Amino acid sequence: MKILKVAIIQTDIVWEDKEANLNAIEVNYFSKIHTDQVDLIILPEMFATGFTMRPSEFWEDQTGLTFQWLKNWAQKLGCSIGAGVITKNEDGYYQNTFLVYSKSGDVCHYEKRHLFRMGEENQHYVAGQNPIILKLNNWKINLQICYDLRFPAFARNHIKTTEPAYDAMIYIANWPEIRTYAWTNLLRSRAIENQAFVIGVNRTGIDGNAVSHSGESAVIDPNGQYLLNPVVNEEGLFILELNSLTLSSAREKFPVLLDADQISITDNPSS
């Protein structure tokens, strides 16, 4: 297990223009990553379109442009790539999805559970139901999306058999600048209360609804200390190493998860 090498890409997003966004990421970021240099690359929520409420225009399945692009680049770079895309479920409803392709072509996906009603997301998408734990190089990684950050019960770590359910948690986002105080503080809270690494990957720039985003992507260790301080209003590629020894040391010295409450999640009847 030991070291997990993670590459975070914080970038502006061209509104509802997949080809422009995919090309920009190839030129500005993927071209700077060597094959087998990292284990996991992470892109923001809805990275190819921005936080659009027109899913019927931009949804994809595994034959789509963005899916195939992620799959091909994961193979080229010899790593897994995680990113936000728009999908449609078997009942024909649109979902905000966190997709992770492995270098071998396997795919893991999590559908966003908490839909941002203040942006009318709940009127255009349906919520996912279950948390998803990605297994990568013996690391267990909890996949989350943006507004999920405000709901700690859903993200609660717990002892499963003899080990915690996950070691790291990733939030991909289109989190607006006006609420970055909540973003930065809640990311640290999730790391401390769950004794896990937490990675937040947000976008920069102004979207098609004139909403400003300052990024502030960050990486936090299980003790709540920054490995990557929030990156403000700066596009870039940031490569970090997560060390499992930090994780095991924190849990051995202060085994708070052994005393955690058992929590069950039910649907909100008002949703």
C-alpha positions as CSV (number, residue, x, y, z in Angstrom):
1,M,0.0,0.0,0.0
2,K,2.4,2.7,1.3
3,I,2.6,5.5,-1.3
4,L,-0.3,6.6,-3.6
5,K,0.8,9.2,-6.2
6,V,-2.0,11.6,-7.1
7,A,-2.2,14.3,-9.7
8,I,-4.8,17.0,-9.3
9,I,-5.8,19.2,-12.2
10,Q,-7.4,22.6,-11.2
11,T,-8.6,24.3,-14.4
12,D,-11.1,26.7,-15.9
13,I,-13.9,25.0,-17.9
14,V,-15.1,26.3,-21.3
15,W,-18.9,26.4,-21.0
16,E,-20.6,23.4,-22.6
17,D,-17.8,22.8,-25.1
18,K,-16.4,19.2,-24.7
19,E,-13.9,19.3,-27.5
20,A,-12.3,22.6,-26.2
21,N,-12.0,21.3,-22.7
22,L,-10.6,17.9,-23.7
23,N,-8.0,19.6,-26.0
24,A,-7.0,22.1,-23.3
25,I,-6.4,19.3,-20.7
26,E,-4.3,17.3,-23.2
27,V,-2.1,20.3,-24.1
28,N,-1.8,22.0,-20.8
29,Y,-1.7,19.0,-18.4
30,F,-1.6,15.5,-19.8
31,S,1.3,16.4,-22.0
32,K,3.3,17.1,-18.8
33,I,2.6,13.8,-17.1
34,H,5.0,10.9,-17.9
35,T,3.7,7.4,-18.4
36,D,3.6,5.5,-15.0
37,Q,4.5,8.8,-13.1
38,V,1.3,8.8,-11.0
39,D,-1.3,6.3,-9.9
40,L,-4.4,8.5,-10.2
41,I,-5.3,11.8,-12.0
42,I,-8.3,13.7,-10.8
43,L,-10.3,16.3,-12.8
44,P,-13.2,18.4,-11.5
45,E,-17.0,17.7,-11.5
46,M,-18.5,17.9,-15.0
47,F,-15.1,18.9,-16.3
48,A,-16.0,18.7,-20.0
49,T,-19.1,20.9,-19.9
50,G,-19.3,22.9,-16.7
51,F,-22.2,22.6,-14.2
52,T,-24.8,22.5,-16.9
53,M,-28.5,22.0,-16.4
54,R,-28.9,20.7,-19.9
55,P,-28.1,17.0,-19.4
56,S,-30.2,15.9,-22.4
57,E,-27.7,17.8,-24.7
58,F,-24.5,16.5,-23.0
59,W,-25.0,13.1,-21.4
60,E,-22.9,10.1,-22.5
61,D,-22.6,6.4,-22.2
62,Q,-19.4,4.3,-22.5
63,T,-19.4,4.9,-26.3
64,G,-19.3,8.7,-25.9
65,L,-16.5,11.1,-26.6
66,T,-15.6,11.8,-23.0
67,F,-15.7,8.2,-21.9
68,Q,-13.5,7.0,-24.7
69,W,-11.1,10.0,-24.1
70,L,-10.7,9.1,-20.4
71,K,-10.2,5.4,-21.2
72,N,-7.6,6.1,-23.9
73,W,-5.6,8.5,-21.7
74,A,-5.7,6.2,-18.7
75,Q,-4.1,3.6,-20.9
76,K,-1.6,6.0,-22.4
77,L,-0.4,7.4,-19.1
78,G,-0.5,4.0,-17.3
79,C,-2.8,5.2,-14.4
80,S,-6.4,5.7,-13.3
81,I,-8.2,8.9,-14.2
82,G,-11.2,10.2,-12.3
83,A,-13.5,12.9,-13.5
84,G,-17.1,14.1,-13.5
85,V,-19.4,13.3,-16.4
86,I,-23.2,13.3,-17.2
87,T,-24.8,9.9,-17.6
88,K,-28.3,8.4,-17.9
89,N,-29.5,5.5,-15.8
90,E,-31.4,2.4,-17.0
91,D,-34.7,4.2,-16.3
92,G,-33.7,7.0,-18.5
93,Y,-32.9,9.6,-15.9
94,Y,-29.8,11.8,-15.9
95,Q,-27.2,11.6,-13.2
96,N,-24.1,13.5,-12.2
97,T,-21.4,10.9,-12.1
98,F,-17.9,10.5,-10.8
99,L,-16.2,8.2,-13.3
100,V,-12.8,6.5,-12.7
101,Y,-11.1,4.6,-15.6
102,S,-8.2,2.3,-14.8
103,K,-5.2,1.8,-17.1
104,S,-6.6,-1.6,-18.0
105,G,-10.0,-0.2,-19.1
106,D,-12.0,-1.1,-16.0
107,V,-14.4,1.6,-14.9
108,C,-15.8,2.5,-11.5
109,H,-18.6,5.0,-11.1
110,Y,-20.4,6.9,-8.3
111,E,-23.7,8.8,-8.9
112,K,-24.0,12.0,-6.8
113,R,-26.4,11.5,-3.9
114,H,-27.0,15.1,-2.8
115,L,-28.3,17.3,-5.6
116,F,-27.8,21.0,-5.4
117,R,-31.4,22.3,-5.3
118,M,-30.3,26.0,-5.1
119,G,-28.9,25.5,-8.6
120,E,-32.0,23.4,-9.6
121,E,-29.8,20.3,-10.0
122,N,-32.6,18.3,-8.4
123,Q,-35.0,19.3,-11.3
124,H,-32.7,17.9,-14.0
125,Y,-30.9,15.0,-12.4
126,V,-31.8,12.1,-10.1
127,A,-29.8,11.2,-7.1
128,G,-27.6,8.1,-6.6
129,Q,-28.2,5.9,-3.7
130,N,-25.1,4.2,-2.5
131,P,-21.5,5.3,-1.6
132,I,-18.8,3.8,-3.7
133,I,-15.4,2.7,-2.6
134,L,-12.7,2.6,-5.3
135,K,-10.0,0.1,-4.7
136,L,-6.6,1.2,-6.2
137,N,-3.2,-0.2,-5.3
138,N,-4.6,-1.6,-2.0
139,W,-6.0,1.9,-1.1
140,K,-9.7,2.2,-0.5
141,I,-11.0,5.6,-1.8
142,N,-14.5,7.0,-1.1
143,L,-15.8,8.9,-4.2
144,Q,-17.9,12.0,-3.5
145,I,-19.2,15.0,-5.5
146,C,-19.4,18.7,-4.5
147,Y,-22.6,19.3,-2.5
148,D,-22.1,15.8,-0.8
149,L,-19.4,17.6,1.3
150,R,-22.2,19.2,3.4
151,F,-23.5,15.8,4.5
152,P,-21.1,14.2,6.9
153,A,-23.3,11.2,7.8
154,F,-23.2,9.9,4.2
155,A,-19.4,10.2,4.2
156,R,-18.9,8.7,7.7
157,N,-16.0,6.3,8.0
158,H,-16.5,3.2,10.1
159,I,-14.8,0.0,11.0
160,K,-15.7,-2.7,8.5
161,T,-14.7,-6.1,9.9
162,T,-11.3,-5.1,11.3
163,E,-10.3,-2.1,9.1
164,P,-11.9,1.3,8.3
165,A,-14.1,1.3,5.3
166,Y,-11.8,3.7,3.4
167,D,-8.4,5.4,3.5
168,A,-9.0,8.5,1.4
169,M,-11.9,10.5,0.1
170,I,-12.1,12.6,-3.0
171,Y,-14.5,15.5,-3.6
172,I,-14.7,16.7,-7.2
173,A,-16.6,20.0,-7.5
174,N,-17.8,23.1,-9.2
175,W,-17.9,24.9,-5.9
176,P,-18.5,28.7,-6.2
177,E,-16.1,31.3,-4.9
178,I,-18.7,32.9,-2.7
179,R,-18.9,29.8,-0.5
180,T,-15.2,28.8,-0.3
181,Y,-15.1,29.4,3.4
182,A,-17.4,26.4,3.7
183,W,-15.4,24.4,1.1
184,T,-12.1,24.7,2.9
185,N,-13.4,24.2,6.4
186,L,-15.6,21.2,5.6
187,L,-12.8,19.5,3.7
188,R,-10.6,19.6,6.8
189,S,-13.5,18.5,9.0
190,R,-14.1,15.4,6.8
191,A,-10.4,14.5,7.1
192,I,-10.3,14.8,10.9
193,E,-13.5,13.2,11.7
194,N,-13.0,10.2,9.4
195,Q,-9.2,9.8,9.9
196,A,-8.6,9.7,6.2
197,F,-6.8,11.7,3.5
198,V,-9.2,14.1,1.9
199,I,-8.7,15.5,-1.6
200,G,-10.8,18.4,-3.0
201,V,-10.6,19.1,-6.7
202,N,-12.4,22.3,-7.8
203,R,-12.5,24.4,-10.9
204,T,-11.6,28.0,-11.6
205,G,-13.1,30.7,-13.8
206,I,-16.6,32.0,-14.5
207,D,-19.2,29.6,-15.8
208,G,-22.1,30.1,-18.2
209,N,-24.3,31.3,-15.4
210,A,-21.8,34.1,-14.4
211,V,-20.8,32.1,-11.3
212,S,-17.2,32.7,-10.2
213,H,-15.0,29.8,-9.0
214,S,-11.7,30.4,-7.2
215,G,-10.6,26.7,-7.2
216,E,-9.0,26.2,-3.7
217,S,-8.3,22.6,-4.4
218,A,-6.5,21.0,-1.5
219,V,-5.2,17.8,0.0
220,I,-5.4,17.2,3.7
221,D,-4.0,14.4,5.8
222,P,-5.8,12.3,8.5
223,N,-4.7,14.8,11.2
224,G,-6.2,17.8,9.4
225,Q,-2.8,19.1,8.1
226,Y,-2.5,20.4,4.6
227,L,-0.3,18.5,2.1
228,L,-1.5,20.9,-0.5
229,N,-2.7,24.3,0.7
230,P,-5.8,25.6,-1.1
231,V,-4.7,26.8,-4.5
232,V,-6.5,30.1,-5.1
233,N,-7.4,31.4,-8.6
234,E,-4.6,29.4,-10.2
235,E,-4.9,26.8,-12.9
236,G,-2.4,24.0,-12.6
237,L,-1.2,20.5,-12.2
238,F,-0.3,19.4,-8.7
239,I,1.3,16.1,-7.9
240,L,1.2,14.7,-4.3
241,E,2.2,11.5,-2.5
242,L,-0.2,10.1,0.1
243,N,1.7,7.9,2.6
244,S,-0.1,5.1,4.3
245,L,2.3,5.3,7.2
246,T,0.8,8.7,8.1
247,L,-2.6,7.0,8.0
248,S,-1.7,4.0,10.2
249,S,0.2,6.2,12.7
250,A,-2.8,8.5,13.2
251,R,-5.2,5.6,13.7
252,E,-2.9,3.8,16.1
253,K,-2.2,6.9,18.3
254,F,-5.8,8.0,18.4
255,P,-8.2,5.2,17.5
256,V,-11.3,7.4,17.4
257,L,-13.1,5.3,14.8
258,L,-13.4,2.4,17.3
259,D,-15.8,4.6,19.3
260,A,-17.8,6.0,16.3
261,D,-21.6,5.8,16.3
262,Q,-23.2,3.3,13.9
263,I,-25.2,5.4,11.3
264,S,-27.8,4.3,8.8
265,I,-28.8,6.4,5.8
266,T,-32.4,6.7,4.6
267,D,-33.9,8.9,1.9
268,N,-35.2,12.3,2.8
269,P,-38.9,12.2,2.2
270,S,-38.9,15.9,1.0
271,S,-36.3,15.2,-1.7
